[in-house]
Amino acid sequence: MKSSQLKQLQRLYHQRIPGDRITTPDFSQRLAAISTEVNQPVCAYINRRGQVIRVGVGTPRQTQIPPLELPRYGAERLSGIRCIATHLKPEPPNESALTAMALQRLDALVVLNITGTGFTRRGGGATGYVKEAYLAHLTPQESRTLITSPAALKVEQSQIQSPSWNISPPLGLDDLAEQDLVDLVENLEAEFQREFIAQEVDADHDRVLIVGVMTSEITPLQFQDTLVELARLVDTAGGDVLQTIQQKRSRVHPQTVVGEGKVQEIALTAQTLGVNLVVFDRDLSPSQVRNLEMQIGIRVVDRTEVILDIFAQRAQSRAGKLQVELAQLEYMQPRLAGRGRTMSRLGGGIGTRGPGETKLETERRAIGQRISRLQKEVNQLQAHRSRLRQRRQHREVPSVALVGYTNAGKSTLLNALTNAEVYTADQLFATLDPTTRRLVIPYGETNEHQEILITDTVGFIHELPASLMDAFRATLEEVTEADALLHLVDLSHPAWLRHIRSVREILAQMPITPGPALVIFNKIDQADSETLAVAREEFPLAVFISASQRLGLETLRQRLAQLIEYAVDYG
């Protein structure tokens, strides 16, 4: 652009519009004259005082204000900014411009269709540049229904209400200038307020939008299982899933995971449904989180952070809380990023000199020191558990560890076998701290009674975060040091075969190879006959039970006795 054109754009900042008017004929003609000269759309953003706060060359979509730079407003208010935009073609506002209006919750959007001609009057006033004008504004939507998980995954896109807006017929500039902005905004915000109060929203629960990205690495069935599991995780963490957005890509976008258009769709859906948290189905890098939050305008987290939050809620013992804190700090440390005005670096080269240690460096150092201290405590916990195991081995009491995918029913089985009172619920990671109980089983051909120890361990999950694996190594040693394993599988779950593979992959990553394992299929009362037949054919040596209904427990005790005898004699 020429310097003269840039100066004309800069002069727009000195214009002042009356506070109760949307625009004036003079300002509209001047904006249209500049747009005609540069032969591109031009947008001017004006606050409620009538001050021009932003001027951009491009469409409303291209020049929209980033969500984080907009004034703070609630679901019952508009942003306090209106946009006056020029358009080179004689047509009403397109969906792209209206979407930008919805994303920014503008007070109003004015689209000026320009003629391509016009002239400058004596004294410098422009005229004849505007052919017609359109006035658009948002309208309240009745009854935004809350869709609770996991049913949200089954809701079709057509059932979700899209943003609602109103577009005027073509107006002349004098008619447009007579529109009362104050009256328009007050009436709209009063309606938004009534709608907001009418919504029954639980303030204690996050309103969550799930985003899933299917790449060529996984099958459609695995992708859907992942989304269903993520919805269960969000539900367990205390959030309400309102909707799920999916995108199929050959590979994830390095900056925003999904494409630019999909980011806009996520932002608009979050705006429409009143979402306050977006959860992605994969791990996000710190830069991806920053980019997404900047464009969407609300908090963005990944799957690992949801799991860590659940662990933080479930940890009861001091050991559990210790390991969860360590995992959270290790997750947080690389995500401390930024070099703003208060953040510098120390060093000996160009660009590294600064006023001294800054907030970022102080936080990193404090977290590093805390991690070192927690790791020492975890090592002490490891040593303590090791001494307890040696004492049990000295007494020659065999031990068995219950392992399995989360929510497979391990705690329920422990309660059924030993009359323990471990907390159980139909939730992922309902119990986190390992619990050990004594169990008497028949032993040998004489069926003499033998005492063993059975330990309920933390549930596994597909792609268990590495930070959790490392932090919970003291707990996971209960698995590697046990004489034998009981691998519990929820047969009623559609992805039970995938769960078996996930658990075996995690066990294969253990530093010490675990002992022999007996596969136990649980919840047979909830599984169909076809699934039972497939499981019996694939795993002929497995035991089939229902821990909640106490079915097959006697058979399990006998098979457990055989497993212990084999493990002790040949282990």
N, C-alpha and C positions, 0 to 999 in steps of 0.2 A: 504493500500500500504506500501511497505517496505521503509525504510529511504533512501536506495540507489536509489530506483526508483524515489523518490521525488527529490533527489539531481540531478538526470539526467534531470528531467523536469525543475528544477530551472536553470540548466546550459544553457538551450535553450535561456534564456533571454540575455545571453552574446553573442549570435550569431549575426552576421551582414550580411545582404544580400545586394548586390549592388543595388543602387537606381533604375537602369533601368531594373533590372531583376525581374521576378515574384518569382523565387526561384532558388536555386542551387542544383545540384545532391547531393552534400555532405550533405546539410541541410535536403533534402528530405529523404535520406537514414537514417540519424541519427534519424529523427522523426519517421520513420517507424520501426527502431530498438527498440526504446522505446515502441512504440505501441505493437510490437510483444511480448516484455518482460512482459508488464502488461496485455496483451491479451484484450485490450480495444481500441476503437478509441481515437485518440489524435488530438487536433486542436491547431494550432499556428496562432495568429493574428499579422500581420506585418504592420507597417505604411509605408508611402512613402519614409521615410529616410532609410528603411531597418531594423528598430529596431523591435524586438519582444516585443509587448506590453501586450500580454495576452496569456497564455497557459492553456488549459483545457482538462480534461480527459472526453471524451464523444463525441457525434455527434455534427455537427454544430448547430443543433436545441437546444441541451442541453447546449452548451457552448456559445451561442450567447451573444453578448454584449447588456445589457439593453439600450433601446433607449435614456434614459436621460444621459447615460454615453458616448454616441457616440459624435464625434465632430459635431459642427453645420454645416449644409449644406442645400442648397436649392433644389428645385425640379429639377434644371438644373445641379446638381453636384452629384458626388459620395462621399462616406464618407472618402475616403483616406486610407482605410484599406483593406487588402486582407487576406484571410484565407487559410491556408494549412492544409488539414484534411486527416487523414488516414481512410481507410475503410477495414473491415475484409473480406468482400465478393468481388469477382471479378465481379463488375457490375458498370454501370455509376452512377452519382450522382442521388439520389432519390429526390422525390418532397419535402420531409421534409427539406433536405439540401438546395435545391434551394429556397425554401420559406424563410429560414433563411437568405440566401444571399440577397433576395429582401427586407426583413424587415430592414436589416442593410445597404442596398445600398452599398455592398462591391465592391471594384474595381474589384476583381476577386475571384473565388473559385476554388482551386485546390484539387481534390480528388485523393489520392494515394491508389491504391489497393495493399495490401501487400501479400506476398507469404506465410508468416508463418514460413519461414526459413531464411537463410542468415548467414553471419559470420562477425566477427570483424577482420579487417586487422591489420597487425603489425603497431603499432603507434596509434591505437585506432579508425581508420576510419571504419564505418559500410558500408557494401555493400550487394547486393543481396536480400534486403528486399522488394523492390518495384517491382511489376510485371508490372503495367502499370499506367498511370496517365491520368486524364481528366481535362480540363480547361473549366470553365463555367463563363459567365459574363452576366450582364443585357443588354438588347437592348431597344432602345426607342420604345414607342408605338405611333402610329400615331393617332391623333385626339381623345384625351380624351374628350368626349362630356359632357357638363354640363347639368345635369338633374334637372330641376327646380321642386319644390314642387307645388301641392301635387301629380303630376303625377309620381314622383319618386317611389311612393308606388306600382305602377302598372308595373314597369319595372322588367322583369324576370332576374334571376341571369345569365342566358346564354347571355344576352345582354351586361353585364358588362365585359369589357376586363380584363383578368387575367394578371398577370405580364408576361413580355416577356423576355426570356433568350436564350442564345446560348450555346450549349455544343459541345466541340470538339470531334473528334474521338479519340480512345486510342493513347496516345503519350508515347514515351520513355523519360527518364529524360533529355537526351541531347537535344532532340527536345524542351522539355518544357523550358529548361534553355535558349534557343535561343529566346524565345518570348520576345519582347520589351514591357515592362510594360508602359513606358512613352508614347509610340506611341499608345498603346491600350487605355489608360485612356484619353488621349487628344482627340482622335477621338470620343470616346463614349460621353465625356462631351460636345463636339462641337455639336453632334447630339441632346443630351438632351437640350442644350441651344436653338437650332433652334425650337425644339418641344415646349419648354416652352414659347418662344416668340410668337409662332403661336397660343397658347391657348388664347382665349379671356376671361380673368378672371377679374372680377370686384374686385379690391382690397378692396373696401369699404364693401364688403359682406363676411360674414363667409361662408366657404364651409363645409357643415354639413353632418355628417353621423348619422342617427338615429338608436338606438338599442332598440328593444322591447323584453321583456321576458314574455311569456305567462305561467302562473302557473295554477294550477287546480282551483283556486278561481274564475276565470272569464271564460266566454264562448268565443269561437273563434270570434263571431260577435262583442262582446264588445271589444275584444283585437284589432280587425281591426279598430273599431271606435276610440279607444284611439290613435292608430298610425296616423290615418288621422288627428285627432285633434292636435296631437303633431306637425305634419308637418305644419299645419296652424299656430300654435303658433310660430314655428321657422321662418316661412315666415313673420309673423307679426313683429317679433323681428328684421327682416332685414337679415336673413340668407337664403342661397340656399341649399335645401336638394338634395344631390347627389345620395344617396342610403339609403335603409332601410335594416337592418339585424335583423332577428328574431331568437329566440330560445325558444323551449318548454321545460320547466323543472317542476318537481314536486314542487320544492321550489328554491328560489334564492340562489346562492352561497354566503356564509357569507362574503367572502373576495373580490370577484370580480363580484358578481351578476350573471354573466354567467360563463360557464365552461372554463377550460384552453385552449382547442382547439378553442373555439369561440373567446376568447381574441386574440389569434394569427390571426384568420381570420379578426377580426376588425382591428388589426394593419396593416395587409397586404392590406386590402381594403382601409384604410385611406392613406397608402403609394401609392397605385396604382392610386387612384383618386385625390390625392393632397388635401385631407381633412385637415382642421386645427381646427375642433371642433367636438367632439362626444357628442351627447345628448341621455341620457337614458330616458325611458318612466316612470320612478319611482323615488322616493326620494332616494338619495345615502347618506350613512354615510361618515364622513370625512375620515375614514380609507379606505373605498371602492374607493373613489375618488383618494386617494394617490396611492393605489395599481394599479388601472387602468391606471393612468397617467404614472406611472413608467414603465408599460409593453407596453403601446400603444405609449407613447412618445409625445402625444399632449394633449391639454386641454380637460377635461371631465367635463360636467355639467349635472344636472338633470332637471326634468320638472319644479320644483319650481323655480330654478334659471332663467329659460327662462321666466316664468310668471313675476317674479320680474323685469327682464330687460324690459319687455314690459310696466309694470306699471311705471318704471322710465322714459321711453320715453314719456308716455302719460300724466303724471301728469302736469297740467298747473298752477293750483292755488297754493297758499302757503300751504293751508291745505293738498292738495293732495301730494305735494312734501314732506311735513313733515311726513305724514303717510307712504309714500313709503320708505323714509330713515329709519324710525323706523323698518319697516318690514325687510329691507335689513340688518341692523345691528343685529337684533335678529337672522336672518338666519346665518350671518357670525360668530357671537361670538363663538358658539361651534366648528366651523371649523378652529379656530386658534389653530393649533396643532404642536408639534415638540419639541424635546429636543436635538438639535445639539450642536456644540461646543460653540455657543453664547447663548444657552438657558439653564438656570439652574432653580432650585426651592429653595425657602426659607422654612425653617421648623426646626423642632427640633429632627429629627431622622436620621437614616442611609440612605444615598442616597438623602437627601433633602437639605443638606448644599451646598451653592454655593457662588460665588463672590458677589452676590447682586441681585437686581432686573434686569431682563434681558429684551430683546426686546419683547419677547412673553408676559411677565407679564405686561410690559408697555402698549402694545397694548390692552391687555384684560382690563386693568384698564381704559384706555382712552375710549374704546368702551362702557364699563359699565357706565361711567360717562355721555357719550353722550346719551345713551339709557334712563337714568334717566331724563335727561333734556328734551328729546323729549317726554317722557311719561307725564311729567308735562304740556308741551305745548298741547299735545293731550287732556289731561283732561280739560285744559282751553278752547280748541276748543269745547269739549263736552258741557261744561257749556254754552258757547256762543250759540251753536245751540239749547240747551235746552231753553234758554231765548227767542230766536226767535220763537220757537214752542209755548211757553206759550203766547207770544204776539198774535200769529195767533189764538190760541184757545180762548183767551180773546175776540177777534173780532168775534169769532164763524165762522171762515172760514174753511170749511172742507178741508182735505188734502188727496191726493191719491198718492201712490208710485208706479212707474213702476218697476217691477222686472222681471227677466227672465235670461235665459242662455245667455252668451255672443254672440253677433252677431245675436240676435233674432229680432232686428229692433226697440229697445226702443227709441233711439234718433230720428229715422225717424218718428216714431209715434208721439213723442212729437212735432216735427217740423210740422207735418201734422195737429195736433189738435190746436196748439197755434201759428203757424207761427213763431216759434222760429228759430234761426239760429245756432243750435247746430251742431258741426262737425259730419258728418256721413261718413262711408266707409265700404266696404265689408271686414272687418278685425275683429279679436278678440280683445276685449277691446279697440275699437276705441275711446270711450270716457270713462274717468275715474272719473272726478269731477262731483258731483251731481249738476243738474240744476233744478231750480224750476220756473215754469211759471203759470200765471193765465189762467183759462179756464172757459168760460161761458157755462152752460148746461141748458136744460129745467128742471124744477123742479115741481113736484106735478101734480095733475090732470089739473090745469089751465095752465100748461106749462109756468109758470113764469120763468124768467131767474135767475139763481143762479151762484154765483162766487165760484169756488173752486181752490185749488192749486194742481198742479200735478208736481211730482218730478221724474226726470230721475236718476236712481241710477246705481252704478257700476254693470257690468254684473257678473253673477255667472259662475262657471265652475266646472266640476266633480272633486271631491277631492280638493276643494279650500284650499291652504296651510294655516295651522293654524296661522302662523305668520302674514299673510295678514288679516285673520279674526280678530285677536287681534288688529293689527295696524289700521284697518279701522272701528273700533267699533263706532267711532264718526259719520262716514258716514252711517254705517248700522243702526244706531238709527233712521234715516229718515224712514226706513222700519218699525221698531217696533212701532214708534210713530204715523204713518199715520193712518187715520181713516179706510182706505180700501186699498187693493192692486189690481193692474192690472197685472196678471201673463201672460206675452207675450211669445208665443211659436213659433219657426220657423217650420212651418209644412212642408216646403220643405226639411228639413234635414232628412236623413235616420234614425237618432237616436233620433227623437223628443220625443218619449215616455221616453227614458232614461234621456233626458234633464229635463223633467217634474219631474221625481223622484229625480234627483240631486238637483234641485231648492227647492223642498219640504223638502229634508233632511237638506239643509242649513238653511231654515227658521225654521225648528224644533229645531235647535241648538241655536236659538236666545234666549237671557235671558228673553225677554218679548214676549209673544205670539202675533204675528201680527194680524191685523184685518181681516175681511172677504175678500176673494180674488175672482176675476172674471177671468176665463181663457179666453185668447184671442189668437186665432190661426192666425198668420200673414203669409204673402207670399203665400196666397192661389192661386195666379196666377201662381206660380211655382210648385205647388203640383199636383200630378196626382189624378184622380177621385177615385181610390181605397183608397188612403190615406185619402182623404176627407171623404169618407163614413165611414171608421174605426173611424176617429176622431169624427164625428157626433154621432156615436153609443156609443162610450166610454164617450164622454163629451157632453150630450144633451143640457146643459145650457150654453155652451161656445159661444163666438162670433167669427165669421170668417171674417177676413179683409185682405186687402193688403194696408199697409201704404204707400208704394211707389207709388201705382196706385190710392190711395185714394178711395178704394172700401170698403163699409160697415162701413164708419165712422159715418154716421147718426144713424145707428142702435147701434153703440158703445156708442154714446152720450146718447141715451135713456136708454140703459142698465146701463150706468155709473150713471145716475141720480137715477135709482132704487137702485143701490148698495149703493150710498151715503145716500139715505133716510133710507135704512135698517140699515146701519152702525151707523148713528146718532141716530135713534130711539131706536135701540136695543143694540147698542154697550155699 
